[in-house]
Amino acid sequence: MNMASSALVVECQRQEESCRYTAASLHIWQKHARFWKVVFIIAPIILGGVAGSQILGVLGTESGKLVGLFCGLLAGFFPAIYASLDMGMQVKDIGRAAAEFTSLRDRFRQLASVTSRSSFTEFKSAFEQVMDRTDALRANSPTAPEWCFRRAQKKINRGDYTFTVDNNATP
């Protein structure tokens, strides 16, 4: 393998690692976003039920009425907060980007381990196509919060995303 091919293999490995961390971060973020989406959908139903409950009226105290009013008020806020955060679209966008970065991670790994054995021209052309996809995705994908990246680092360093075959593989 010539020096240019070797340098391109190293770049493929760098991009594979970048995609691995980004995909893992986005998957972690998507799980949390999905949880909060469910909370914002279910909470108004529960709060509305508590607000309209006859039990609070039966208690006959001012505090019971205030609790009912407060629950009704909160139930009204949740849909507005949900819409302003655009949580429905956010979960879809995060998931789509996570899946695409996972695909790109695999493509870079395949480029480094398989396509690199072909001619440099063919290897470079394939690399540029995958980089174009990567650049387009990076320009339009959401950026995961820092806490997601730190969790992804821990999971990756623990070996959560390492395949058994990779432990036994020889280049």
C-alpha positions in Angstrom: 0.0 0.0 0.0 1.4 3.4 -1.0 1.7 6.4 1.4 -1.3 8.1 -0.1 -3.5 5.1 0.4 -2.1 4.7 4.0 -2.9 8.3 4.7 -6.5 7.9 3.4 -7.0 4.8 5.5 -6.0 6.8 8.6 -8.5 9.5 7.6 -11.2 6.8 7.1 -10.5 5.6 10.6 -10.7 9.1 12.0 -14.0 9.7 10.2 -15.3 6.3 11.4 -14.5 7.2 15.0 -16.1 10.6 14.6 -19.3 9.0 13.2 -19.3 6.4 16.0 -19.2 9.1 18.8 -21.8 11.2 17.0 -24.2 8.3 16.4 -23.9 7.1 20.0 -24.5 10.6 21.3 -27.5 11.1 19.1 -29.0 7.7 20.1 -28.6 8.6 23.8 -30.2 12.0 23.2 -33.1 10.4 21.2 -33.9 8.1 24.2 -34.2 11.1 26.5 -36.1 13.2 24.0 -38.6 10.3 23.5 -39.0 10.0 27.3 -39.8 13.8 27.6 -42.1 13.7 24.7 -44.2 11.0 26.5 -44.1 13.1 29.7 -45.4 16.1 27.8 -48.2 14.1 26.3 -49.3 12.2 29.4 -48.8 14.9 32.1 -51.7 17.1 30.8 -54.0 14.2 30.8 -53.2 13.3 34.4 -53.2 16.9 35.5 -56.6 17.5 33.8 -58.0 14.5 35.4 -56.9 15.7 38.9 -58.2 19.2 38.2 -61.6 17.9 37.2 -61.7 15.3 39.9 -64.7 15.4 42.2 -62.5 14.3 45.1 -61.0 17.8 45.4 -64.4 19.3 45.5 -65.6 16.8 48.1 -62.7 17.8 50.4 -64.4 21.2 50.5 -61.3 23.0 51.6 -59.8 26.0 49.9 -56.5 24.1 49.4 -58.4 21.4 47.5 -59.9 24.0 45.2 -56.5 25.6 44.7 -54.8 22.3 43.9 -57.5 21.7 41.3 -57.0 25.2 39.8 -53.2 24.8 39.8 -53.4 21.3 38.1 -55.8 22.8 35.4 -53.4 25.6 34.8 -50.4 23.2 34.5 -52.4 21.0 32.2 -52.9 24.0 29.9 -49.2 24.9 29.8 -47.9 21.5 28.8 -49.2 21.5 25.2 -47.9 25.0 24.6 -44.4 24.0 26.0 -44.5 20.8 23.9 -45.3 22.8 20.7 -42.8 25.5 21.4 -40.0 23.0 21.9 -41.1 21.2 18.7 -40.5 17.9 20.5 -42.3 15.8 17.9 -40.0 16.8 15.1 -37.0 16.8 17.3 -37.3 13.1 18.2 -37.6 12.2 14.5 -34.7 14.4 13.4 -32.4 13.0 16.1 -33.3 9.4 15.2 -32.8 10.0 11.5 -29.4 11.6 12.0 -28.3 8.9 14.5 -29.2 6.2 11.9 -27.4 8.0 9.1 -24.2 8.5 11.2 -24.3 4.8 12.1 -24.5 4.0 8.4 -21.6 6.4 7.7 -19.5 4.8 10.4 -19.9 1.4 8.8 -19.1 2.9 5.3 -15.9 4.4 6.6 -14.9 1.2 8.3 -15.5 -0.7 5.0 -13.5 1.9 3.1 -10.6 1.4 5.4 -10.7 -2.4 5.5 -11.9 -3.4 2.0 -11.9 -0.6 -0.5 -8.4 0.6 0.5 -7.1 -2.6 -1.2 -8.3 -1.5 -4.6 -6.5 1.2 -6.7 -5.9 4.5 -5.1 -8.1 6.3 -7.6 -11.0 4.0 -6.9 -10.4 4.3 -3.1 -10.2 8.1 -3.2 -13.4 8.3 -5.3 -15.3 6.1 -2.9 -14.0 8.1 0.0 -15.0 11.4 -1.5 -18.6 10.1 -2.1 -18.9 9.1 1.5 -17.4 12.4 2.7 -19.9 14.3 0.6 -22.7 12.4 2.4 -21.0 13.1 5.7 -20.7 16.9 5.0 -24.3 17.1 3.9 -25.5 15.3 7.1 -23.3 17.4 9.4 -24.7 20.6 7.8 -28.3 19.6 8.6 -28.2 17.4 11.6 -28.9 18.4 15.2 -26.0 18.7 17.5 -26.2 16.5 20.6 -25.8 18.1 24.0 -22.4 17.7 25.7 -23.8 15.4 28.4 -24.8 13.0 25.7 -21.3 13.0 24.2 -19.8 12.2 27.6 -22.2 9.3 28.1 -21.4 8.1 24.6 -17.7 8.2 25.4 -18.2 6.1 28.5 -20.2 3.5 26.6 -17.8 3.3 23.8 -14.8 3.1 26.1 -16.5 0.3 28.0 -16.8 -1.6 24.8 -20.6 -1.4 24.5 -20.4 -0.7 20.7 -17.5 -3.2 20.0 -18.4 -6.2 18.0 -17.0 -9.6 19.0 -15.6 -10.1 15.5 -13.5 -6.9 15.9 -11.7 -8.3 18.9 -10.6 -11.3 16.8 -10.0 -9.6 13.5 -6.6 -9.3 11.9 -6.1 -6.5 9.3 
